Amino acid sequence: MAKNKLIIEDPRYLPFVEKFSADPVRFALEVQGIFISDQQEILMTSVAQSRSRTSVASGHSTGKTTSIGNLVYWHMICHVNSVTFLTANDMDQLKATLWKEIAIAHERIKRGPHGWIAEHVEILADGTMRVIGFEKMWFVESKTANEQTANKMAGRHAEWLFIVGDEAATIPDSVISTLNGALSEQHNRFLLTSQPIKNAGFFWRTHNEISTLQGGEWNALTFNSLDSPFMSDDSFKELWDTYDDDERRVRLLGLFPEDSSGHMMNLKVANAMYRRGRIIKDDEAWGWGVSSDIASGEGLRDKSATVIGRVIGYGDHGPEARRVEIVHIPYFTNKIRSNVFANNIADESAELSNATCITDSGGLGINVCQSLEDMDKIVLRVNWGSPCWQKGNKERYLNLRAQAMHQAARAAKEGRLSILTLDHKRALTSQASRIPKAWTGNRRIVVPPKGAKEWQGLGSPDLWDAICFFFLENFQYIPAEKSSSKEIKNSAETVADEVAELFADL
């Protein structure tokens, strides 16, 4: 074949189109030469229909990305002058996943029986793919999901137009609505895929209010990991044990979360932390933590908080999961200046065996950390915004703040977090039950920035922050020497002792 021959001039092209243009499943099997699962076949068959509207709520490892890669290549190469748009809220993630899969499909096709097709296609580093010789009218293009690009996409029209919204639950509703309204021709197709991370928005509506079952036009598909041949039973069980109930629904079962509140925990769970009593035995190898969230101490809205607790275990699941008993809250105040707060922390930890001072190092807290270190205290500096370093947590959470707050909430739900003091109970339960939970475009759990609308006016949750420090992945406690440990009575025990003494003679 002459190098300058166009694809439509190749005598093999028309028979190729007649054979594969209506059947992306056959394209995957014969042109790419790959195995197709039942879930993938259902997805591809749905998209193949003229004017299809397909929405897929999917758990892990269902082959969704491979399916999209196949569909994108099929749509472009089998439909003359076709236009395909790929959009997502996170373009870096799109390039790292979907474009990688498209590149793999391209290489498979080059090595297969229809390798001549790949000679007419070029993939560029800027997230575009095009048919050589038709660069202006026959292509695949990527755009970040925002208002400006939505209008640009909506302005494009083609007989064969295919729009793919990846991680669609995080794409603004206005963008999806604009794109959906622009698909006016018979052969225009729209595909939305996502883990179903929230019970609201356009993506949720495609599985409820405007699905075909409700008289709408969206074919809503649900793919769970258990039915996928790409996830082993052992991997499924490991993830099932790792996740909490809502994560299991979202990440494994492809179902929308049951907890629609958008918070890490509710008030019922927060109050239950006060009713369960001791959860760590004295003869276990537990350690002391003295955690502190630091404010300026000049009477402003934020407060400094210091919390003392016993801690044992690591991680958030299994028999050795972390357990924490909060035994004392010596400080929750905005009247102690940050430049002297280190002395207060040092005093509280002085008689605790091997205590670790888990201390906020952001802003004014860095000076407190330095002072404690100069006193030869064991200090763990806390920087909420840092990414997790454990691989599983890095994939699961945006940063340490989300990791610690989510795992503290899970511990509260599972009975692994007990508060043995009644000090500041009202403030603590209010803060703990109002921490918002959201998801990033690449499906990681995130705590929205303070002041965002999700906080609903809640101020800085300084006291709950200090308790969450106990659940940081990098907090490694040192077992206490029990014989030398200072005895700390919580307020409930103190009241009980006073009552007993008062009525001792009766």
Number of C-alpha atoms within 10 A of each C-alpha: 7 6 7 9 12 14 21 11 9 13 9 13 16 13 10 16 16 11 13 20 18 18 20 25 24 18 21 25 12 16 24 24 16 15 10 18 16 11 20 21 15 14 26 21 15 18 23 21 15 14 19 20 24 25 28 26 29 27 26 21 20 24 20 22 19 21 23 24 21 24 24 24 24 24 25 24 25 21 17 18 19 22 25 27 19 24 27 26 22 18 19 11 15 22 17 10 14 21 22 15 18 23 17 16 22 23 14 18 22 17 14 16 13 16 16 17 20 19 15 19 20 15 16 10 8 9 16 17 24 24 25 17 14 14 14 11 14 22 23 24 17 21 21 18 24 17 14 11 16 20 14 11 21 15 10 12 15 17 16 22 25 25 25 23 26 29 27 29 28 26 23 17 17 15 21 24 12 15 21 17 9 17 23 14 14 12 16 24 24 22 23 23 23 24 29 28 29 21 19 13 16 21 30 21 16 24 24 17 14 18 20 15 13 12 10 15 15 24 20 24 19 18 25 20 22 19 15 19 15 13 15 13 13 9 12 16 11 11 17 17 14 16 18 18 14 17 22 19 22 25 25 24 22 25 23 23 19 13 14 12 14 17 19 22 23 19 13 11 18 24 19 17 22 17 12 14 15 16 15 18 8 9 7 11 15 22 23 26 31 27 29 30 26 30 26 20 19 14 13 11 12 19 22 24 23 26 27 27 23 22 25 21 19 19 15 24 18 11 9 11 13 20 25 28 24 23 22 20 24 14 22 21 21 19 15 19 17 20 14 13 24 23 15 14 23 17 10 18 21 14 13 22 19 20 26 21 28 25 26 26 20 18 12 15 25 18 18 25 25 16 18 20 15 9 12 10 19 18 19 21 19 24 17 19 12 11 17 23 13 11 8 11 18 15 16 20 23 22 22 26 25 28 25 24 27 25 23 29 24 21 21 22 19 15 17 21 28 25 27 23 20 16 18 12 14 10 14 19 21 17 20 27 19 22 24 23 19 18 18 18 20 22 21 18 23 21 25 17 10 16 12 12 11 18 19 12 11 15 12 15 20 23 26 22 24 24 31 21 28 32 28 23 18 17 19 17 23 18 17 18 14 16 7 11 15 12 9 13 14 17 16 14 14 13 12 11 12 12 11 11 10 10 8 8 6 4
